[in-house]
């Protein structure tokens, strides 16, 4: 009976998160942190950040990937199935409804104003995620890795450097750093 209750919670929370998180995949991270880490203590904040990195680098929608990884972590393969289905249903229903009445939505000033206001909220949530990830990097006590975050921001915003080049450079630096750190530990 306890497992059934937990699976029901897992389904409900994935439906809830998927229904009420607008603005892209990273917006899901604070919601998962709130319910899985802070309220239920099913895994740690560090584990969530690692799952977010895997979800982002895997093919597909980040929100669905992260929900699936969280489901796997807390409930195994059944958790994967429940999380996948329940995180896919709300966007399908919402997009189906919007596509039926797209012209009415696009012409409605109130809907447009609400969507514009949501952009500010999404920006704040993404900044919160970046701060969390940066704090995790700082725990490594590496000046090199800590410098990558502001370097990436400056390179993109002020020098208009393509994100692909920034990612490739960052991956190279991280690989070299990890190689030398592991070599030093041996």
N, C-alpha and C positions, 0 to 999 in steps of 0.2 A: 504493500500500500504506500509506503514511503517513497519507493521508486516511481510509482505512478504519479504521485504528487510532485516529485522533482521534475519528471518529464513534462508534466503539465505546466509547471513554472517555466521550464526551458522554452517550451513552445510559446507560451504567453509573452515572455520577455522578448523573444526574437520577433514576434509579431508587433509588439509595442515599439521596440527600437526601430524596426524597419519602417513602420508606419509614420513615426514622428521625427525622423532625422532627415532633414532636407539639406542639400548642399554638397554632396559628395561623400566619398568613403571615409575620409578622416574624421568626419563629424560623428561617426559611430564609436570611435575610440573613447571619448569621455563618457558616453552612455554605457558602454560595456564596463568601463572602469567603475562607474557608479554602482551598477547592479551586481556585477560578478566579483569585483575586487573589494569595494567598500562595504556594500550591504551584506553579501553572502560569503566573502573571503574564500572564494573558490580557487583563486590563484593570486599571485602577487602582481604589483604594478610593473615590476621588471619583466615578468613573464608576459604580461600584456604588451609591453613595448616590443618584445621579441616577436610575439605573434603578429603585431601590426607590421613589423618589418617584413616578415614572411608573406603576409597577406598582400602587401603592397608590391612585392617582387614577383608574385605569382600571377598567372594569367587570369583575367576575369575581374569582376567588380570587387574592390577592396572591402566594401561593407559585407558582402556575402562571404568572401574568403575569410574575413576575420570572425564572422559569426560561426562559420564552419569549424575553424580552428578552436574557438572557445568551446563550442559544443563537443568537439573531440576530447578536449582537455578535461571536461567535467563529466562526460557521459559516454565516452567511447564512440563506437560506430553508430549506435542509435542516436547519440547526440549530434553526430554529423548530419544524419538524415533529417532529424527534427529541425535543427538549426537551418539547414539549407532550404527546406521546404518553407519554413515559417519566415525566413528572411526574403524569399522570392515572391511570395503571395502579395504582400501590400504594394510593391511597385507595379506589379502586373495589373492589379485592380485599379490603382490610381492612374496609371498611364492609359489604361483602357477607357476610363471615364473621361480623362482629359482629351484623349484623341476624338472621342465622340462629340465633345463640345468645345473644341479648340478655338473656333472663331469667337464664341461667346467669352471664353477666358481671355483671349488676347485683346479683346476690345474693352474689357471691364477694368476701369481705372482702379477700383478697390483691390481687385486681385493683383494687379500690377504693383500697387503700393505695398501690399503685404509681401509679395515676392522680393521687392526692393529692400524692405526692412529685414527680411530673413537673410539677405546677403551680409548685412552687418553682423548678425548673430553668428553666421557661419565663419566669418573672418575671425571673430573673437574665439570661437571654439578651436579653430586651426592654430591660432597663436598660442592657446593653452596647451595644445598637443606639442607644438614645437618647443615650448618651455619645458614640458615634462621630458621630452626626448633629450634636450640639451642637459638637463639636470642628471639624467642617466649617464650621458657621455662624461660629464664632469666627475662622476663617481669613479671613473677609470683613472683619475689623477694624471691624465695625459694632456699636456699643453697642446700637442700636435692635434689630437682629435677634437679638443675644445675649440681650437682655432678654425676647424673646418666649417663650423656652422656660420660664424660671421663672414668668413671668406666666401662661402657659397652665396650668401645673401648679397654681399657687396659685388661679387662678380656678375651676378644675374641682374640686380637692380640698377647698379650704376654703370657697369660696363657692357650691359646687354649681351653677356656671354650665354650661349645656348646651354640649356639645362643638361643636354646629353653630354657635353664636354665637361661640365661641372661634375656630373655623376661619375663619368669615367675617371676623372682625376681623383675624386673622393674614394672611389673603389680601389684605385691603384695605391693611394696613400694608406688606406685601411689594410690592404693585403700586405704591403711592405711592413707596416707597423706590427701586424699580427705575426708575421714571419719572424721578425727580430725579437719580439716579446717571447714567443715560444722557444726560440733558439736560446735566449738568455735564461729561461727557466730550466732548460735541460742541462 
